[in-house]
Amino acid sequence: MIRTFCTNEIREVTELSSSLWSFSPCSGEFAGKVYPVVVPCCWESLPDFTAYRGQGMFTKEFKASGNIRLVFKGVSHTATVYVDGKEVGSHYNAYTPFSCLVPGLEEGTHKLEVLADNSFSEKSALHIPNDYMSYGGISRGVLLEQLEDSYIEYVHAVPVKEEDGWKVKASVKVHALEDKACKLEICLEGGETVSEDLTLKAGQEIVVEKTLKAGQVTEWNMESPVLYGISAVLSDEYGAYDDLKDRLGFRQIVTEGKDILLNGRKIRIKGFCRHEDHPMYCCALPFAAIEQDLQIARDLGANAIRTSHYPNDELFLDLCDEQGILVWEENHARGLTEEHMRNPNFEAQAEACIEEMITAHINHPSIIIWGILNECASETEYGYECYKKQYELIHKMDPSRPRSSASCKFKTDICFGLPEIVSYNMYPEWYVAEDAAFYVKDLYDWVQTDSPGSGKPFLVTEIGAGAIYGYRTPAKCKWSEEYQAEALEHQIHAVLDQEGCSGIFIWQLCDVRISFEWFANRPRTMNNKGIVDEYRRRKLSYDVVKKLYHSYSDYR
């Protein structure tokens, strides 16, 4: 399953995932052995490959002819794609989509091979041993698209509220494989339809920009997440031959002084950080498992999810759109030092992740904040220049959303003057032996008086404590469920009672596996700060968090 709705009615699309492929590791004792697997698949979910790091080949036969496009929603973390033994494309980064165009394919049965690689090396600036697992495999859906001599790559729809009502700034990217005269029609559900005649040259890519008037619309919000369709169609003298459909929600997200406003109302974020991780599926979560996580979050009283520390599967975003769940989505980076950021591949790989993330996800109304560079070198002059470039890139691509980054640099961060929102990760009563209320107020006061972020909205983007599921003791020592429940009670009160604070993201929803090369004193080779464990079993903190989150309103 790729999306929760149909994106094409004219273009012929076949889902190659959710079916059997063959997998063969390229090294180790099982090299060359062939395993039947269902894609999406992380090889760590297979019995012989729980800790396999290296390359693996996924193989699938398909029937097609003419111009085809192979769309991959995620391959971890480097992919090389072959059709009939010929390389047709490659991609770096597990968490953003890419496509491979194969024109003029002869009719018949063809062989698709995807060489996935989850190795760590100097060539990879973002995928390094870390406090989460870098899995290997085809971790998200795969599509085979049958194309004509031109096709639509994307439809972007940014809602804008003006004095005379809502409008949509639409951008449609069209690719020409051959010389072509055609017409592009853009239709907004319940609103305006516009068209433009195009004369395309072979190999040309153009972006058509139009502003469409909306009719009477219902604004998207947490209580009423109403979605509207937008479609683009290409046609010639023989009729329509290509199309693409997407959805949008009419909503405004802005900052005003120390507040974050959704449609003019001050919101209070009550969220969780969430990794794409599950003991049965690794990061290739099926649709039902994604929805289960959202059901848990909503039962706990949450209204927001932070996609730590990378862009998420679009199925997750579709569900958030439909259920009114706010999303902070960030590019891929966690805990990079200045030395890491000086890797010659860092800037290009980080910026490509931003470009691919926004290109793929800009239409989702649930996304209210773009984030970058979690806990990176924001206290250094070199780091400042990196943050500045990435913030500027986001603003260039999408000025309609505020930007932020989660910092752990206690009273030393020099980058808070760059984004619209100041965000801090903090762990009083866990890593820091300080009373939570004192610690939160002390840091908030410093931000508002002595930092470049003075006068801006303030978010706590990580806070929490660890607990091993089932370890209970009246001594309430660290790693016990009792201690975690008590610490979270103090922390939540400290953050949500702090005047001027716009909200909290608890670290984290579920326990997750970490890279086995990166231990950092993590019991079970897991990050154990989840409110539920990796199997989604409730810890004692569950009822504490649920009671507190439900006691605070969604608006301030």
Buried (B, 14 or more C-beta within 10 A) or exposed (E): BBBBEEBBEBBEBBBBBBEEBBBBBEEBEBEEEEBEBBBBBBBBBBEEBEEBBBBBBBBBEBEBEBBBBBBBBBBBBBBBBBBBEEEBBBBBBBBBBBBBBBEEBEEEEBEBBBBBBBBBEEBBBBBBBBBBBBBBBBBBBBBBBBBBBBBBBBBBBBBBBEEEBBBBBBBBBBBBBEEBEBBBBBBBBEBBEBBEEBEBEEEBEBEBEBEBBBEEBEBBBBEEBBBBBBBBBBBBEEEBBBBBBBBBBBBBBBBEEBBBBBBEEBBBBBBBBBBBBBBEBBBBBBBEBBBBBBEBBEEBBBBBBBBBBBBBBBBBBBBBBBBBBBBBBBBBBBBBEBEBBBBEBBBEBBBBBBBBBBBBBBBBBBBBBBBBBBBBBBBBEEBBEBBEBBBEBBBEBBEBBBBBBBBBBBEEBBBBBBBBBBBBBBBBBBEEEBBBBEBBBBBBEBBBEEBEBBEBBBBBBBBBBBBBBEBBEEEBEEBBBBBBBBBBBBBBBBBBEBEBBBBBBBBBBBBBBBBEEBEEEBEEBBBBBBBBBBEBEBBBBBEBBBEBBEEBEBEB
